[in-house]
Amino acid sequence: MWRRLGRGAWAGGIGVLLMGFSLGFTGCGPRDAEFPDRPVILICPWAAGGGTDRVARQLAVGLERELGVPVNVVNATGASGVTGHTRGALARPDGYTITLATAELNMLHWRGLMPITYEDYGPGVLVNRDPAALFVRKDAPWQTLEALNEHVRENPRDLQASGTALGGIWHVAMAGWLTAMGEEADAVRWISIEGSSPSLQELMAGGLDLVSCSLPEARSLLQAGEIRALGVMADERLEEFPDVPTFAEQGVETSLGTWRGVLLPRDTPEERAEILLDALTAVATGEAFRTFMEREGFNWAFEAPEDFRATLSELDESFGEVLTSEAFVRMGEEIIGPMAFPAVLGILGLAVLIGLVASRQLGRSESADALSRKGLIRSAAFLAAVGIYLLAAETLGFVLTAFPLVFLLMWRLGVRWWTSLIVSLLTVAVVYQIFAVLLRVPLPRGIFGW
């Protein structure tokens, strides 16, 4: 009877295995299908609701029309823009991941926050330039920039400001204003917040005194009369905001702002890069996008790949001079590096393993020693599986990486091999079907297109 049961389980396992491959992976197309044949990811390094996010989503709408596939905006926030810019540069160069980069790409490596520079990206197009502006609540006591300057001089480090993370473009713009008026770069305390939108919300809630960001990002609150713009860091007043004076008009010679442009990963195949760049050019120069930029108050600016590359080179050099100057040393010393949080996690993980080893050494009974040994082995196996997935998923794809890892983990935990096989297959198939097929969320497809 047991033999018959064993043969039945084996046959059932094989049947489910074949059914899973025939039904579960519906949507796995061939690698040589016409490009693009699946969703494209547009990485936005900043929080949802901010200026960069709004531009990204408008670009995504146009790109979907041009490419004929969904374009999903992913807000990869964190570490002053390090997370998004690094993810975009290191993405698989298959044409299915592009990045809406910002001026932080010219800045972060000068501050020692990431090794990525514009040279780690492939070609791209510029779509926007926006100067920085300074905002206060409508009930703030400062009616002019001059009044605010006087308050800062008399009460250094009394006010709190934000607009982005520490070391971001709006932080540097504020530091430039302070140094231009002869004060220390940290005369106003900077609170790290990932993006202009949450910063403006915090300003309205009373948690901040000032916000540094672009005028389009604050447009709705400005038009509603909830905040005031004390000045814009531009060479001349903006056509869309004629009532906002420049800093230079008010005696402070400073001009600084951000840029936004879409970049491809380096080594993207030439034929795919050409398709993407043609689509980006059509969208960025099209009437719909330009109308959106004008309506929202963004300063439309377009540069083709060669001109944009030259601009990136010039800006990188100029930001290097500014950010390595003595005036910004204090600001840089306050920035927590992007590896701080991973380092804490690593230390905690190491502490857990050390605790398991110590419990084995201190265990007074065989049962306690066996329990500790099992915990140590299982913890190590889980950590190894996570590491293997991170290393192999982009090359082998989600299916070929996740399936064996789930199977091995279940089997190592004592589950019968055929049960592990069936459950692993069904789990991976269901996850793939839900995310990659139904929700159209791109998963790593690897060398076989899975």
GUKOL-238764 format. One line per 8 residues: number of its first residue (from 0); their letters; for each residue x negated, y, z of C-alpha. Coordinates in steps of 0.25 Angstrom, whole numbers, plus 5000, padded with zeros to 4 digits. Example, Ala and Ser with C-alpha at 12.3 -4.5 7.8 and 13.67 -1.06 7.14 Angstrom:
REM residues 2
0	as	4951:4982:5031 ~ 4945:4996:5029 .
END
This chain:
REM residues 450
0	mwrrlgrg	5000:5000:5000 ~ 4989:5010:5004 ~ 4982:5007:4990 ~ 4995:5010:4983 ~ 4997:5023:4991 ~ 4982:5027:4988 ~ 4984:5024:4973 ~ 4997:5032:4974 .
8	awaggigv	4990:5044:4981 ~ 4979:5043:4971 ~ 4989:5043:4959 ~ 4997:5055:4965 ~ 4984:5063:4967 ~ 4980:5061:4953 ~ 4994:5065:4948 ~ 4994:5078:4956 .
16	llmgfslg	4980:5081:4952 ~ 4984:5080:4937 ~ 4997:5088:4940 ~ 4990:5098:4947 ~ 4980:5100:4935 ~ 4991:5100:4925 ~ 5001:5110:4932 ~ 4993:5117:4943 .
24	ftgcgprd	4983:5124:4935 ~ 4993:5129:4924 ~ 4987:5142:4919 ~ 4973:5138:4919 ~ 4969:5142:4905 ~ 4957:5139:4897 ~ 4945:5147:4899 ~ 4944:5151:4884 .
32	aefpdrpv	4958:5157:4884 ~ 4960:5171:4878 ~ 4955:5181:4888 ~ 4962:5186:4896 ~ 4971:5174:4899 ~ 4973:5176:4914 ~ 4975:5188:4924 ~ 4963:5198:4926 .
40	ilicpwaa	4959:5203:4939 ~ 4957:5218:4941 ~ 4949:5220:4954 ~ 4952:5233:4961 ~ 4942:5236:4972 ~ 4951:5245:4980 ~ 4964:5243:4988 ~ 4978:5243:4982 .
48	gggtdrva	4985:5256:4980 ~ 4972:5264:4978 ~ 4968:5271:4966 ~ 4959:5260:4960 ~ 4970:5250:4963 ~ 4980:5259:4955 ~ 4971:5260:4943 ~ 4968:5245:4943 .
56	rqlavgle	4983:5242:4943 ~ 4986:5251:4932 ~ 4974:5245:4924 ~ 4979:5231:4927 ~ 4992:5234:4921 ~ 4986:5239:4908 ~ 4976:5227:4907 ~ 4987:5217:4909 .
64	relgvpvn	4993:5224:4896 ~ 4980:5223:4889 ~ 4975:5210:4893 ~ 4989:5202:4894 ~ 4986:5196:4907 ~ 4989:5200:4922 ~ 4978:5209:4928 ~ 4978:5208:4943 .
72	vvnatgas	4972:5219:4952 ~ 4965:5214:4963 ~ 4961:5223:4975 ~ 4948:5218:4979 ~ 4946:5228:4991 ~ 4935:5229:5002 ~ 4921:5233:5005 ~ 4922:5247:4999 .
80	gvtghtrg	4925:5241:4985 ~ 4914:5231:4986 ~ 4924:5219:4985 ~ 4931:5223:4972 ~ 4919:5228:4965 ~ 4911:5216:4969 ~ 4922:5206:4965 ~ 4924:5213:4952 .
88	alarpdgy	4909:5212:4948 ~ 4907:5198:4953 ~ 4920:5193:4946 ~ 4920:5182:4936 ~ 4916:5189:4923 ~ 4927:5182:4915 ~ 4936:5195:4912 ~ 4947:5192:4922 .
96	titlatae	4941:5201:4933 ~ 4939:5216:4931 ~ 4937:5227:4941 ~ 4942:5241:4943 ~ 4929:5246:4949 ~ 4928:5260:4956 ~ 4916:5269:4960 ~ 4912:5261:4971 .
104	lnmlhwrg	4905:5251:4961 ~ 4895:5263:4960 ~ 4894:5264:4975 ~ 4895:5252:4983 ~ 4881:5246:4979 ~ 4874:5259:4982 ~ 4880:5257:4996 ~ 4875:5243:4997 .
112	lmpityed	4889:5237:4998 ~ 4888:5228:4986 ~ 4878:5224:4975 ~ 4888:5226:4964 ~ 4886:5238:4954 ~ 4893:5242:4941 ~ 4882:5234:4934 ~ 4888:5221:4940 .
120	ygpgvlvn	4901:5224:4932 ~ 4903:5223:4917 ~ 4909:5233:4908 ~ 4922:5241:4911 ~ 4929:5254:4909 ~ 4931:5267:4918 ~ 4946:5271:4920 ~ 4946:5281:4931 .
128	rdpaalfv	4938:5292:4938 ~ 4944:5299:4951 ~ 4937:5309:4960 ~ 4938:5308:4975 ~ 4948:5317:4983 ~ 4950:5320:4998 ~ 4964:5319:5004 ~ 4970:5322:5018 .
136	rkdapwqt	4985:5321:5023 ~ 4994:5332:5021 ~ 4994:5336:5036 ~ 4979:5336:5036 ~ 4973:5349:5042 ~ 4964:5351:5030 ~ 4970:5358:5019 ~ 4957:5360:5011 .
144	lealnehv	4944:5353:5009 ~ 4937:5364:5015 ~ 4945:5362:5028 ~ 4942:5348:5028 ~ 4927:5351:5026 ~ 4927:5360:5038 ~ 4934:5349:5047 ~ 4924:5338:5042 .
152	renprdlq	4912:5348:5045 ~ 4917:5351:5059 ~ 4922:5337:5063 ~ 4913:5327:5056 ~ 4918:5312:5056 ~ 4931:5317:5062 ~ 4939:5313:5049 ~ 4942:5299:5043 .
160	asgtalgg	4943:5297:5028 ~ 4945:5285:5018 ~ 4949:5282:5004 ~ 4941:5269:5002 ~ 4931:5260:5009 ~ 4918:5265:5015 ~ 4908:5269:5004 ~ 4919:5269:4993 .
168	iwhvamag	4920:5281:4983 ~ 4930:5289:4991 ~ 4921:5287:5003 ~ 4909:5292:4995 ~ 4917:5304:4990 ~ 4921:5308:5004 ~ 4906:5307:5008 ~ 4902:5315:4996 .
176	wltamgee	4912:5326:5000 ~ 4906:5326:5014 ~ 4892:5327:5010 ~ 4895:5338:5000 ~ 4900:5346:5011 ~ 4888:5344:5019 ~ 4893:5333:5029 ~ 4889:5319:5032 .
184	adavrwis	4895:5309:5023 ~ 4902:5303:5035 ~ 4908:5316:5040 ~ 4922:5310:5038 ~ 4923:5295:5043 ~ 4927:5286:5032 ~ 4937:5274:5035 ~ 4935:5263:5025 .
192	iegsspsl	4949:5260:5018 ~ 4949:5251:5005 ~ 4955:5261:4996 ~ 4962:5275:4994 ~ 4976:5270:4996 ~ 4975:5264:5010 ~ 4966:5276:5013 ~ 4977:5286:5010 .
200	qelmaggl	4987:5278:5018 ~ 4978:5279:5030 ~ 4977:5294:5027 ~ 4992:5295:5028 ~ 4993:5287:5040 ~ 4983:5296:5047 ~ 4971:5287:5048 ~ 4963:5295:5039 .
208	dlvscslp	4960:5310:5038 ~ 4955:5310:5023 ~ 4955:5301:5011 ~ 4945:5302:4999 ~ 4951:5296:4986 ~ 4955:5300:4973 ~ 4967:5309:4970 ~ 4975:5298:4962 .
216	earsllqa	4974:5289:4974 ~ 4981:5299:4983 ~ 4990:5304:4972 ~ 5003:5299:4978 ~ 5000:5305:4992 ~ 4995:5317:4987 ~ 5007:5320:4978 ~ 5016:5317:4990 .
224	geiralgv	5009:5327:4998 ~ 5005:5317:5009 ~ 4990:5320:5007 ~ 4981:5332:5002 ~ 4969:5331:4993 ~ 4959:5341:4998 ~ 4950:5340:4985 ~ 4945:5331:4974 .
232	maderlee	4930:5328:4972 ~ 4930:5331:4957 ~ 4924:5341:4948 ~ 4937:5347:4945 ~ 4952:5346:4949 ~ 4959:5334:4944 ~ 4970:5337:4933 ~ 4979:5327:4940 .
240	fpdvptfa	4977:5334:4954 ~ 4975:5349:4951 ~ 4978:5354:4965 ~ 4967:5346:4971 ~ 4954:5354:4972 ~ 4940:5348:4970 ~ 4930:5348:4981 ~ 4921:5357:4973 .
248	eqgvetsl	4932:5368:4973 ~ 4932:5367:4988 ~ 4917:5368:4990 ~ 4913:5353:4991 ~ 4904:5349:4979 ~ 4908:5334:4977 ~ 4913:5326:4966 ~ 4916:5311:4967 .
256	gtwrgvll	4926:5300:4963 ~ 4928:5286:4959 ~ 4929:5279:4945 ~ 4937:5267:4942 ~ 4934:5257:4930 ~ 4936:5243:4927 ~ 4924:5234:4926 ~ 4922:5219:4921 .
264	prdtpeer	4913:5209:4928 ~ 4899:5209:4922 ~ 4897:5197:4912 ~ 4912:5197:4908 ~ 4912:5191:4894 ~ 4911:5201:4883 ~ 4924:5197:4876 ~ 4932:5198:4888 .
272	aeilldal	4926:5211:4893 ~ 4929:5217:4880 ~ 4944:5213:4881 ~ 4945:5218:4895 ~ 4938:5231:4892 ~ 4947:5234:4880 ~ 4959:5231:4889 ~ 4953:5241:4900 .
280	tavatgea	4951:5251:4889 ~ 4964:5250:4884 ~ 4971:5251:4897 ~ 4962:5262:4903 ~ 4963:5271:4891 ~ 4978:5268:4889 ~ 4989:5278:4891 ~ 4996:5270:4902 .
288	frtfmere	4983:5270:4911 ~ 4980:5284:4908 ~ 4994:5288:4911 ~ 4993:5281:4925 ~ 4980:5287:4928 ~ 4985:5301:4925 ~ 4998:5299:4933 ~ 4991:5293:4945 .
296	gfnwafea	4981:5304:4945 ~ 4969:5295:4941 ~ 4958:5302:4933 ~ 4957:5293:4920 ~ 4944:5291:4915 ~ 4939:5280:4905 ~ 4926:5275:4901 ~ 4923:5263:4892 .
304	pedfratl	4913:5252:4897 ~ 4900:5259:4892 ~ 4903:5273:4897 ~ 4909:5267:4910 ~ 4896:5259:4912 ~ 4888:5272:4911 ~ 4897:5279:4921 ~ 4895:5267:4931 .
312	seldesfg	4880:5269:4929 ~ 4880:5284:4932 ~ 4889:5283:4943 ~ 4881:5272:4950 ~ 4869:5280:4950 ~ 4876:5293:4955 ~ 4883:5285:4966 ~ 4869:5279:4970 .
320	evltseaf	4863:5292:4972 ~ 4875:5297:4981 ~ 4877:5284:4989 ~ 4862:5282:4992 ~ 4861:5296:4997 ~ 4858:5300:5011 ~ 4872:5306:5012 ~ 4879:5293:5011 .
328	vrmgeeii	4870:5284:5019 ~ 4879:5286:5032 ~ 4891:5282:5024 ~ 4885:5270:5019 ~ 4880:5266:5033 ~ 4895:5265:5037 ~ 4899:5255:5026 ~ 4901:5241:5030 .
336	gpmafpav	4895:5232:5020 ~ 4905:5223:5011 ~ 4898:5211:5017 ~ 4902:5214:5032 ~ 4915:5207:5032 ~ 4909:5194:5025 ~ 4898:5194:5034 ~ 4907:5194:5046 .
344	lgilglav	4915:5183:5040 ~ 4902:5175:5038 ~ 4898:5177:5052 ~ 4911:5172:5057 ~ 4910:5160:5048 ~ 4896:5157:5053 ~ 4901:5159:5067 ~ 4912:5148:5065 .
352	liglvasr	4902:5138:5059 ~ 4892:5141:5071 ~ 4904:5139:5081 ~ 4907:5125:5074 ~ 4893:5121:5075 ~ 4891:5125:5089 ~ 4904:5118:5093 ~ 4898:5105:5087 .
360	qlgrsesa	4886:5107:5096 ~ 4893:5110:5108 ~ 4905:5100:5106 ~ 4905:5090:5118 ~ 4913:5079:5112 ~ 4912:5072:5099 ~ 4926:5076:5095 ~ 4922:5091:5097 .
368	dalsrkgl	4910:5089:5089 ~ 4918:5082:5078 ~ 4928:5093:5077 ~ 4917:5104:5077 ~ 4910:5096:5066 ~ 4923:5096:5057 ~ 4925:5110:5059 ~ 4911:5114:5055 .
376	irsaafla	4912:5105:5042 ~ 4926:5110:5039 ~ 4922:5125:5041 ~ 4910:5123:5032 ~ 4918:5116:5021 ~ 4928:5127:5021 ~ 4917:5138:5020 ~ 4910:5130:5009 .
384	avgiylla	4923:5128:5001 ~ 4926:5143:5001 ~ 4911:5146:4997 ~ 4912:5136:4986 ~ 4925:5142:4981 ~ 4919:5156:4981 ~ 4907:5152:4973 ~ 4914:5142:4963 .
392	aetlgfvl	4928:5148:4960 ~ 4924:5158:4950 ~ 4916:5148:4942 ~ 4925:5135:4944 ~ 4938:5142:4945 ~ 4949:5141:4956 ~ 4954:5127:4953 ~ 4941:5120:4952 .
400	tafplvfl	4935:5127:4964 ~ 4947:5126:4974 ~ 4952:5112:4971 ~ 4939:5105:4975 ~ 4937:5114:4987 ~ 4951:5112:4992 ~ 4950:5097:4990 ~ 4937:5095:4997 .
408	lmwrlgvr	4941:5104:5009 ~ 4954:5096:5011 ~ 4946:5083:5009 ~ 4936:5087:5019 ~ 4946:5090:5029 ~ 4951:5076:5029 ~ 4962:5076:5019 ~ 4963:5064:5010 .
416	wwtslivs	4956:5066:4997 ~ 4968:5064:4988 ~ 4977:5073:4996 ~ 4966:5083:4996 ~ 4965:5082:4981 ~ 4980:5084:4979 ~ 4982:5095:4988 ~ 4970:5102:4983 .
424	lltvavvy	4974:5101:4969 ~ 4988:5106:4972 ~ 4983:5117:4980 ~ 4974:5123:4970 ~ 4984:5121:4959 ~ 4995:5128:4966 ~ 4986:5139:4970 ~ 4981:5141:4955 .
432	qifavllr	4996:5140:4950 ~ 5001:5151:4960 ~ 4989:5161:4959 ~ 4983:5159:4945 ~ 4996:5155:4937 ~ 5008:5161:4944 ~ 5002:5173:4951 ~ 4992:5175:4941 .
440	vplprgif	4981:5178:4951 ~ 4967:5174:4945 ~ 4960:5163:4951 ~ 4945:5159:4948 ~ 4946:5151:4935 ~ 4932:5147:4933 ~ 4925:5141:4921 ~ 4937:5132:4917 .
448	gw	4947:5143:4918 ~ 4953:5137:4931 .
END
